[in-house]
Amino acid sequence: MSTPTTTQRAGTPGTPGTPPAPGPFRAARLSPQRIGALGRAELTLLLRNRTALVMAVLVPIMLTFSIRSAAQQADLSGTGLSVATTVLPGSVGMVLLFAVYSNLIGVYVARREELVLKRLRTGEATDAEILGACALPAVVIGVAQCVLLLGGGAVVLDAGAPARPDLLVVSVLLGLALSAVLAAASTAVTKSSEMAQLTPMPLMLVTFAGSGVFVPLEVFPDKLAAVCEWLPLTPVMELLRSAWTEQLSGAGTLRALGIALAWIALSWFLVRRYFRWEPRR
Amino acid sequence: MTFVMDTDDVPHCRVPRGSVSLDGMDAIEVEGLRRRYSADSKGEGFEAVRGISFSVREGEIFALLGTNGAGKTSTVEVLEGLAPATGGSVRVLGLDPYTQRTAVRPRTGVMLQEGGFPSELTVAETARMWAGVTSDARPPAEALELVGLGARRDVRVKQLSGGERRRLDLALALIGRPEVLFLDEPTTGMDPEGRRDTASLVRRLRSEGTTVLLTTHYLEEAEQLSDRLAIMQAGRIVAAGTAEQVAASRPSRITFRLPAGVPAERLPEDWRGAADGQKVARRTHTLQEDLTGLLLWARDTGVALEGLHARSASLEEAFLEIAEEGHLRAGWGDDAGTAGFADPASAGRRAGHGNSNEKTGVRA
C-alpha cells in the first residue's frame, strides 16, 4: 500500500540538510528525573496561566455539550450510531485539539520566544526530553479529561461499557502522542506568540469538518469519507468509535492504526527537520 | 594565583585537575573555525565567523572582545555545542561539543547572552528546575547564595532587574560545578557592585581550577579579569594576547603644548609635522626613544613643554582603533581582515610566551 505519507517517510531517511555528524538529534535515552524536573516547572507555569488553563480545561467540556445537542438533532438512522457513540469520540477530539494541540503550540512558541528552549539546550537534557517535558502537563490534563468525559459521558448517555477497551486505550494514547507531535511540528510555521493563536485553526477546522468530531464520517458521501479517512485525527476518532460499535473490521482497525502512526512519524520527522529552538532575529 | 608550578620558568604550566597529567592541557581548542548562517530565501547566507583559531588553557580566563556583530556569540555558540561548525574544528575538554554533547554537557556551564527563563517561575523554582536537569548539581539554594540572590528566592523572574537576571543566569551556569564556563556578556545590565561581585566570583572559580571563556563589552573588565584575550572584528581575530600585549601593538602617544612665542619651526625636524599651531601630538611605536629626544631638545633649548603627556596605548584605545579601522574597511574583501595586524593564529595560540614589549608609561 503506497500512500503519500508512507512514501514520504521512505524517501527521506536520516536527516538530510543537517550536518552528517552522528546523531545530532539525540533521542535515545530518556531520563525520568530530567523530564520530571522540567515537567513540574511546566505544570507550575500552566497553573499560573489562566487563559491557557481555561482553554485547556473548560473549552473541551463545553464543546462536548454542543456536540451532544448537534447529535441529538442529526439524523443518525441507518448509520448504526447513537448519540453516545457520536458524542464520546467527539469529546476526545475536543480534548486533543484544545487541551493538547492548541495549548502546546502556545507553550512551545512561548518557551522559544523567551529563549527557554535555547537555554535548556545548553544543559544536559536531550531535545526529546525538553519537548516531551513541555508536553507533559498538557498530556496529563488530556488523560484526566478523557477519563472524565468518556466515563461521565458513557454513564450520562447510557453508552454502556466499551466492547473493546483495548482500542479505547490505544486510540486515546495515539491521539495524545499525535496531537503533541503535531503541535511541535506546527510551531515551525509559527513565528510569534500572536501567530500561535492562529496556527491551530487549520487543523481544528479540518478536524471538525472531516474527522468525525461533530458529524460522523458515516453520514458523509462515500467518496468524501474516503478522502477524510486520511486526515490526522480521523483514525483516532474511528478507533474510538469502534471501541463501542466494533464497526471496523480487523483490516480496517490495522489501517486506522497505520494511518495514525504514519502521521506521528511524519510529524516527528518534520520536528527533527524544521523545529526552531530559538526565535528568528 | 594557584597551581602555578615553581620549578622552572615555563610560563602557564599549571597542574591540571583530575587524572589528566599532560601539562598545560588546553581546555578549549579552536582551529580555523568558520560559521555560516544558512541562506534564507534570498542570498547565500552570512558568514559570521571566518576562520579563527585560539586556545584556552585549563584554569585560564580568556576574553573575547569585539563590537556588536563581530562574531563573538556565533563563536561561543559553537563552543557551547548549540550549533555545528561550518568549517574548522572545535574541541572542549578534548571532545566535540556538538556531536559528543552527552559527554561534554555535564562538565560545562553556560550563560547565554540573554537569559532564557520562564518569566512566571520564581527564582527558587527556576533554580530547582535547572538542578533537576543537571547531574551532581549543587543544592539550588547554595547556587543562589553564590550570586547573592538568596533573599530573592520567592520573586518571579519577570520582577527581577536586568542585573538580577544575569545573576540568576550565572547561578544556573554554576549549578553543575562546571570545569569549563562560558559567559556571554555576563555583566551586561549589572550595576557596578554586581559587576564587581561577578568579577570576584569568576576569579574565585579560576582559583578553584575552572576554565572561563567570556565575552564582554567592558574593556576594563576584560583587562582586569582575563589572563589573555582576543579582539574579533567581522568574524576574524584581529588581535590577541594579554591585555598589555594587545595594547602595546598600538602606537603610544606623546602630547604637549609649545609655550607662546616658540614656533613649531624650532622643534627638532622629525617633530615639526606633529605640530598643529602650538599643540603637538605624536603617535609612536618607539615611545622611550622619541621621548628622550624630545626631552633632551627641551632641556638644551630651555623650552618648558606645557601639559606634557606620554603614555602607551590602553586596551580601550587599541580596541577603538581596531573598530575604526574595521569601519574604514567597509566592504572588506575576503582576506582584508588580517592585513596590518599581528598574525592572529600564532598570537592567539601562544601569546603568553612572547616577551612583553614596551610598557613605558611616563607622565610629566
Interface residues (C-beta under 8 A of the other chain):
Chain A: P19 A21 P22 G23 P24 R26 Q33 R34 G36 A37 L38 R40 A41 T44 L45 R48 N49 R111 E114 L115 V116 L117 K118 R119 L120 R121 T122 G123 E124 A125 T126 E129
Chain B: E80 G81 L82 P84 D96 Y98 T99 R101 T102 R105 P106 V110 L112 E114 G115 G116 F117 P118 S119 E120 L121 E125 T126 R128 M129 W130 A131 G132 V133 T134 S135 G176
